[in-house]
Amino acid sequence: MRRYTYESEAGPFHIVEHAEVFHPVFQGHYLGAYPTAQHAADDLAQGRTINVPGVEDAASLGIPPDLGQWQSPHG
């Protein structure tokens, strides 16, 4: 299972793989399902996910679409 983490000013966002699908997660809330981690990161960066709890505009958080800027336990 792959997992990516980005520490935003609102708190950590995660992209986790489960059953060959990637889910962006914030504070335990699943924000969608994507075929790749890159698709999930792109939509998070542009604010195109299910509403993020406690965040009015996710696009304003500066979440990078480049997975190379996310932390990953695998490198």
Secondary structure, DSSP 4 states (H G I P E B T S, - for coil): --EEEEEETTEEEEEEEETTEEEEEETTEE---BSSHHHHHHHHHTT-SSPPTT-S-GGGG---S-GGGSB-TT-
